[in-house]
Amino acid sequence: MATIEAPASNRGYGKAKNNRMSTRVDMTPMVDLGFLLITFFMLATTMSKPTVMSVFFPDKTKEKTIEETQPIPASLTLTLFLGSHDEIYYLDGIAPDATNASPSLKTVRPGYELRNVIFNAQKRVAALPRKQNGEDRSLVVVIKPTAVSTYRNMVDVMDEMAITKSKRYALVDKLTGAEAKLLGDRILKSK
């Protein structure tokens, strides 16, 4: 592209001269392609920055108020138990205790199914009658990872909390005796 081929001179009338082609390789298209690839990869890496979700924990040094120490009614809660193989067990609006010996434990997968469970629980809590004293009546999601759950399960549930705009949720790392009894068979099967 950048070189001009000079025609061969006709001095030797009886002999035909060979036209010699230039051995020079034009690198302009290769340089253009290199810059295009560098630009593409720089743009691709800046677009895919890892994102971080902010989680706020209560201040342990501050004295707790009476509202913070009162138990949350079970009707306002959705309890999620994280199992293995992307299984999430949940209790909607009930707590496993001595009065409710065998609540129905249901299973969902992370993603669309879990999102629907959270949205339905939010609708159920919004339909509850409000108290006169202006008590906060929003859904509280209690997330309890088990020994067989993975970090990915926890991240999936936290993503669903952000997608459904659930403002109140708690990460609890210990199961109560009734919860361990309720989950016992499922956790043993998962190992």
NUMISE-24871 format. One record per atom (N, C-alpha, C): residue in one letter; y, z, x. Coordinates in steps of 0.2 Angstrom, whole numbers, padded with zeros to 4 digits, always signed. Layout:
<nodes>
AYZX
...
</nodes>
This chain:
<nodes>
M-0006+0000+0004
M+0000+0000+0000
M+0006+0000+0004
A+0006+0004+0010
A+0012+0004+0014
A+0012-0001+0019
T+0007-0005+0020
T+0007-0010+0026
T+0007-0017+0023
I+0010-0021+0027
I+0010-0028+0025
I+0006-0032+0029
E+0001-0036+0026
E-0003-0041+0030
E+0001-0047+0033
A+0001-0048+0039
A+0004-0054+0042
A-0001-0060+0042
P+0001-0066+0040
P-0003-0071+0040
P-0005-0073+0047
A-0011-0076+0048
A-0013-0078+0055
A-0010-0084+0057
S-0008-0085+0063
S-0005-0091+0065
S-0010-0097+0066
N-0007-0103+0066
N-0012-0109+0066
N-0011-0113+0073
R-0012-0109+0078
R-0011-0113+0085
R-0017-0116+0087
G-0022-0113+0086
G-0029-0117+0088
G-0031-0121+0082
Y-0030-0128+0083
Y-0031-0132+0077
Y-0038-0133+0076
G-0043-0132+0081
G-0050-0134+0080
G-0053-0127+0078
K-0051-0122+0079
K-0054-0115+0078
K-0051-0112+0072
A-0055-0109+0067
A-0053-0105+0062
A-0053-0098+0064
K-0047-0095+0064
K-0047-0088+0066
K-0048-0083+0060
N-0052-0078+0061
N-0053-0073+0056
N-0047-0069+0055
N-0046-0068+0048
N-0040-0063+0047
N-0043-0056+0048
R-0040-0052+0052
R-0042-0045+0053
R-0039-0041+0048
M-0043-0037+0044
M-0040-0032+0039
M-0038-0026+0043
S-0033-0023+0040
S-0030-0017+0043
S-0036-0011+0042
T-0037-0007+0048
T-0041-0002+0047
T-0038+0005+0045
R-0032+0004+0044
R-0028+0010+0041
R-0029+0012+0034
V-0031+0018+0032
V-0032+0020+0026
V-0026+0023+0023
D-0024+0021+0017
D-0018+0024+0014
D-0020+0031+0011
M-0017+0036+0013
M-0019+0043+0010
M-0014+0045+0004
T-0010+0041+0002
T-0005+0043-0003
T-0008+0046-0009
P-0013+0042-0012
P-0017+0044-0018
P-0020+0051-0017
M-0023+0052-0011
M-0027+0058-0010
M-0022+0064-0010
V-0017+0063-0007
V-0012+0068-0006
V-0009+0070-0013
D-0008+0065-0017
D-0006+0066-0024
D-0011+0070-0028
L-0018+0068-0027
L-0023+0072-0031
L-0023+0079-0028
G-0023+0080-0022
G-0023+0087-0019
G-0017+0091-0022
F-0011+0089-0022
F-0006+0092-0025
F-0007+0094-0033
L-0010+0089-0036
L-0011+0090-0043
L-0017+0095-0044
L-0022+0095-0040
L-0027+0101-0041
L-0024+0107-0039
I-0020+0108-0034
I-0017+0114-0032
I-0013+0117-0038
T-0009+0112-0041
T-0004+0114-0046
T-0009+0117-0052
F-0014+0113-0054
F-0018+0115-0059
F-0021+0122-0058
F-0024+0123-0052
F-0027+0130-0051
F-0022+0135-0051
M-0017+0134-0048
M-0011+0139-0048
M-0009+0141-0056
L-0009+0136-0060
L-0007+0137-0067
L-0013+0141-0070
A-0019+0138-0069
A-0025+0141-0072
A-0025+0149-0071
T-0024+0151-0064
T-0025+0158-0063
T-0020+0162-0065
T-0014+0159-0066
T-0008+0163-0069
T-0009+0164-0076
M-0012+0159-0080
M-0013+0160-0087
M-0019+0165-0089
S-0023+0166-0084
S-0029+0170-0086
S-0029+0177-0082
K-0023+0180-0083
K-0022+0187-0080
K-0026+0192-0084
P-0030+0197-0081
P-0033+0202-0085
P-0028+0206-0089
T-0030+0208-0095
T-0026+0212-0099
T-0029+0219-0100
V-0024+0224-0101
V-0026+0231-0101
V-0024+0233-0107
M-0028+0237-0111
M-0026+0240-0117
M-0024+0248-0115
S-0018+0250-0118
S-0016+0256-0117
S-0019+0261-0122
V-0021+0267-0119
V-0024+0272-0123
V-0021+0278-0121
F-0018+0282-0126
F-0014+0288-0125
F-0018+0294-0127
F-0019+0299-0123
F-0022+0305-0124
F-0017+0310-0125
P-0020+0315-0129
P-0015+0321-0130
P-0014+0325-0124
D-0008+0328-0124
D-0006+0332-0118
D-0010+0339-0118
K-0013+0340-0113
K-0017+0346-0113
K-0013+0352-0111
T-0007+0352-0108
T-0003+0357-0107
T+0001+0360-0113
K+0002+0356-0118
K+0006+0357-0123
K+0002+0362-0128
E+0005+0366-0131
E+0002+0371-0136
E+0001+0366-0143
K-0005+0367-0145
K-0007+0363-0151
K-0004+0366-0158
T-0002+0362-0162
T+0001+0364-0168
T-0005+0366-0173
I-0003+0369-0179
I-0008+0370-0184
I-0011+0364-0187
E-0007+0358-0187
E-0010+0352-0190
E-0015+0349-0185
E-0014+0350-0179
E-0018+0347-0174
E-0025+0351-0173
T-0025+0357-0175
T-0031+0361-0175
T-0035+0361-0181
Q-0032+0358-0187
Q-0036+0358-0193
Q-0041+0352-0193
P-0047+0353-0196
P-0052+0348-0196
P-0050+0342-0200
I-0052+0336-0199
I-0050+0330-0203
I-0055+0330-0208
P-0054+0329-0214
P-0059+0328-0219
P-0063+0322-0218
A-0070+0323-0219
A-0075+0317-0218
A-0073+0311-0222
S-0069+0312-0228
S-0068+0306-0232
S-0063+0301-0228
L-0059+0304-0223
L-0055+0300-0219
L-0057+0297-0213
T-0064+0298-0212
T-0067+0296-0205
T-0072+0290-0206
L-0072+0287-0200
L-0078+0282-0199
L-0080+0283-0193
T-0087+0285-0192
T-0090+0287-0186
T-0094+0281-0183
L-0093+0279-0177
L-0097+0274-0174
L-0101+0277-0168
F-0107+0275-0168
F-0112+0277-0163
F-0114+0271-0159
L-0112+0271-0153
L-0114+0265-0149
L-0121+0265-0146
G-0125+0260-0148
G-0132+0260-0146
G-0133+0255-0140
S-0139+0253-0139
S-0140+0248-0134
S-0141+0241-0137
H-0141+0236-0134
H-0142+0229-0136
H-0137+0227-0141
D-0131+0229-0140
D-0125+0228-0144
D-0126+0230-0152
E-0129+0236-0153
E-0130+0238-0159
E-0125+0244-0160
I-0122+0244-0166
I-0117+0250-0167
I-0120+0253-0174
Y-0121+0259-0174
Y-0123+0263-0180
Y-0116+0266-0183
Y-0116+0266-0189
Y-0110+0269-0192
Y-0111+0273-0198
L-0107+0279-0199
L-0107+0283-0205
L-0100+0282-0208
D-0099+0280-0214
D-0093+0279-0217
D-0091+0284-0222
G-0086+0288-0220
G-0084+0294-0225
G-0088+0300-0226
I-0094+0300-0222
I-0098+0306-0222
I-0100+0309-0215
A-0101+0315-0215
A-0103+0318-0209
A-0110+0321-0209
P-0114+0320-0204
P-0120+0323-0204
P-0120+0331-0202
D-0121+0335-0207
D-0121+0342-0206
D-0127+0345-0211
A-0127+0351-0212
A-0132+0355-0215
A-0132+0353-0223
T-0126+0352-0226
T-0125+0350-0233
T-0128+0343-0234
N-0127+0339-0230
N-0129+0332-0231
N-0134+0330-0225
A-0140+0332-0227
A-0145+0332-0222
A-0147+0325-0219
S-0147+0320-0224
S-0149+0313-0222
S-0144+0308-0224
P-0138+0307-0221
P-0134+0302-0223
P-0137+0295-0221
S-0134+0290-0225
S-0137+0283-0223
S-0133+0280-0217
L-0137+0279-0212
L-0134+0276-0206
L-0135+0269-0206
K-0130+0265-0205
K-0130+0258-0206
K-0129+0255-0199
T-0132+0249-0198
T-0131+0245-0191
T-0127+0239-0192
V-0122+0238-0187
V-0118+0232-0187
V-0118+0229-0180
R-0116+0223-0179
R-0115+0220-0172
R-0107+0220-0171
P-0105+0220-0164
P-0098+0220-0163
P-0095+0213-0165
G-0089+0213-0167
G-0086+0206-0169
G-0084+0206-0176
Y-0086+0201-0179
Y-0084+0200-0186
Y-0087+0206-0191
E-0093+0207-0190
E-0096+0212-0194
E-0093+0219-0193
L-0092+0221-0187
L-0088+0228-0186
L-0081+0228-0189
R-0078+0222-0188
R-0071+0221-0190
R-0071+0222-0198
N-0076+0219-0202
N-0076+0220-0209
N-0077+0227-0211
V-0082+0231-0207
V-0083+0238-0209
V-0077+0242-0208
I-0073+0241-0203
I-0066+0244-0201
I-0061+0243-0207
F-0061+0236-0209
F-0056+0234-0214
F-0058+0238-0221
N-0064+0238-0222
N-0067+0241-0228
N-0065+0248-0228
A-0066+0252-0223
A-0065+0259-0222
A-0057+0260-0223
Q-0053+0256-0220
Q-0046+0256-0221
Q-0044+0256-0228
K-0047+0251-0232
K-0045+0250-0239
K-0048+0256-0243
R-0054+0259-0241
R-0056+0265-0245
R-0052+0271-0244
V-0049+0272-0238
V-0045+0277-0236
V-0038+0276-0240
A-0035+0270-0240
A-0029+0269-0243
A-0029+0270-0251
A-0035+0269-0254
A-0036+0270-0261
A-0037+0278-0263
L-0038+0282-0258
L-0038+0289-0259
L-0031+0292-0262
P-0031+0297-0266
P-0025+0300-0268
P-0022+0304-0263
R-0015+0303-0263
R-0011+0307-0257
R-0010+0314-0260
K-0009+0318-0255
K-0008+0325-0256
K+0000+0326-0257
Q+0002+0331-0260
Q+0009+0332-0261
Q+0013+0334-0255
N+0010+0337-0250
N+0013+0339-0244
N+0015+0334-0239
G+0013+0327-0241
G+0015+0322-0236
G+0010+0321-0230
E+0004+0323-0231
E-0001+0323-0226
E-0003+0316-0224
D-0004+0315-0218
D-0006+0308-0216
D-0013+0306-0218
R-0013+0301-0222
R-0019+0298-0225
R-0021+0292-0222
S-0022+0291-0215
S-0024+0285-0212
S-0031+0286-0209
L-0035+0281-0209
L-0042+0281-0206
L-0042+0284-0199
V-0047+0288-0198
V-0048+0291-0191
V-0055+0288-0189
V-0055+0284-0184
V-0062+0281-0182
V-0064+0286-0176
V-0070+0288-0176
V-0073+0292-0171
V-0078+0288-0168
I-0077+0287-0161
I-0081+0282-0157
I-0086+0287-0153
K-0092+0286-0153
K-0097+0291-0150
K-0102+0286-0146
P-0100+0285-0139
P-0105+0281-0136
P-0112+0286-0134
T-0117+0283-0134
T-0124+0286-0133
T-0126+0285-0126
A-0131+0288-0123
A-0133+0287-0117
A-0136+0280-0115
V-0138+0277-0120
V-0141+0270-0119
V-0136+0265-0120
S-0129+0266-0122
S-0124+0261-0123
S-0122+0259-0116
T-0118+0253-0117
T-0115+0250-0111
T-0108+0250-0111
Y-0105+0249-0105
Y-0098+0249-0105
Y-0095+0243-0109
R-0099+0238-0109
R-0096+0232-0113
R-0096+0234-0121
N-0101+0238-0123
N-0100+0240-0130
N-0094+0244-0131
M-0092+0248-0127
M-0086+0252-0127
M-0080+0247-0128
V-0080+0242-0123
V-0074+0238-0123
V-0074+0234-0129
D-0079+0232-0132
D-0079+0228-0138
D-0077+0232-0144
V-0078+0238-0144
V-0076+0242-0150
V-0068+0244-0149
M-0066+0245-0143
M-0059+0246-0142
M-0055+0239-0143
D-0058+0233-0142
D-0055+0227-0144
D-0054+0227-0152
E-0059+0229-0155
E-0059+0229-0163
E-0054+0234-0165
M-0053+0239-0162
M-0048+0244-0164
M-0041+0241-0163
A-0040+0237-0158
A-0033+0233-0157
A-0033+0228-0162
I-0038+0224-0164
I-0038+0219-0168
I-0036+0221-0175
T-0039+0227-0177
T-0038+0229-0184
T-0032+0234-0185
K-0029+0235-0179
K-0023+0239-0179
K-0024+0246-0181
S-0030+0249-0179
S-0032+0256-0181
S-0028+0260-0176
K-0024+0264-0178
K-0019+0268-0174
K-0022+0275-0172
R-0027+0278-0176
R-0030+0284-0175
R-0037+0283-0174
Y-0039+0284-0167
Y-0046+0284-0166
Y-0048+0289-0160
A-0054+0292-0160
A-0055+0297-0155
A-0062+0295-0151
L-0062+0296-0145
L-0067+0294-0140
L-0071+0301-0139
V-0077+0302-0142
V-0080+0308-0141
V-0087+0307-0137
D-0088+0310-0132
D-0094+0309-0128
D-0100+0313-0129
K-0099+0318-0134
K-0105+0322-0135
K-0107+0321-0143
L-0114+0321-0144
L-0116+0321-0150
L-0118+0328-0153
T-0117+0330-0159
T-0119+0336-0162
T-0126+0336-0163
G-0129+0342-0164
G-0136+0342-0165
G-0138+0338-0171
A-0135+0338-0177
A-0136+0334-0183
A-0136+0327-0181
E-0131+0325-0177
E-0130+0317-0175
E-0136+0315-0171
A-0138+0320-0166
A-0143+0318-0161
A-0150+0317-0165
K-0151+0322-0170
K-0157+0321-0174
K-0157+0315-0178
L-0151+0313-0181
L-0150+0307-0185
L-0152+0301-0181
L-0149+0301-0175
L-0150+0295-0171
L-0156+0295-0166
G-0160+0301-0166
G-0165+0302-0162
G-0170+0296-0161
D-0173+0294-0167
D-0177+0288-0167
D-0175+0282-0165
R-0168+0280-0166
R-0165+0274-0164
R-0164+0274-0157
I-0162+0279-0154
I-0160+0279-0147
I-0167+0279-0143
L-0172+0282-0145
L-0179+0282-0142
L-0182+0275-0142
K-0181+0271-0148
K-0183+0265-0148
K-0179+0260-0144
S-0173+0261-0142
S-0169+0257-0138
S-0171+0257-0131
K-0173+0263-0128
K-0175+0263-0121
K-0180+0259-0118
</nodes>
